């Protein structure tokens, strides 16, 4: 797995765009896995500090218990709708997936396995999906 600082060093411009989407709003969404393997979606706040992506869990919260049992997670930035008539200015949305490692049981640091930025092309005619993995680097696909 990869710390945020390593991803940021590998793809600084892409990392800047993804971080801006996460920093634009206080509340994000995290997906964790329940004990029976089914998904759980929870609200969460994240912070980038000292080259790490960090997030917490309140004492006795289910998402923290999920992460301590199975560290796999997916984070999603806040999503806002494109403004009609100004779709090309929509910043898009970002996702980060990986494994959480705990510092003290309630605070987690992300080991990054995948980073995604979904947005529109300049003409707002195509959906652009950019994603990065440690193994594959940065890739991009456009869809109608």
C-alpha positions, 0 to 999 in steps of 0.5 A: 500500500501507499501513503498519501505522500507517495501518491502525491509525489508520483502524481502531484497535479492529479493529487492536487485536484483530488485533494481540492475536491476532498477539501471543498466540503467538510462531510464525505462518505466512507464505505466499510464492510460489516462483519457479515461482509455486507457494505456499510455507508457512513458520513465521515470527515477527513484531513490531509496532514503530514503527508497522510490522509487521516480520518476518525471514528467516534468511540464505539462507532460501527465504522471504526469497528468495521475498519479494525476488523477489516481495514478495506474502505472506500472514501467518496468526496462530496458530490455536487450537481453540475450547474445547467449551462455551465457543465464544463465548470463542474469540478467532478467528484473524487474517490479513494480506496485502500486499507486503514491502519489505526493509530490509537483505535479511533484514528485511522491513516489511509494506505492508498490503493486507488484514487479516482477523479471523475469529471467532464471534458472541456466541452462537457460532452464526455465523462472523463474518468482518471484513476491511479493505482500504485501498480498501474500509475495514472490512466484515463478513459472518456465515456459518452 
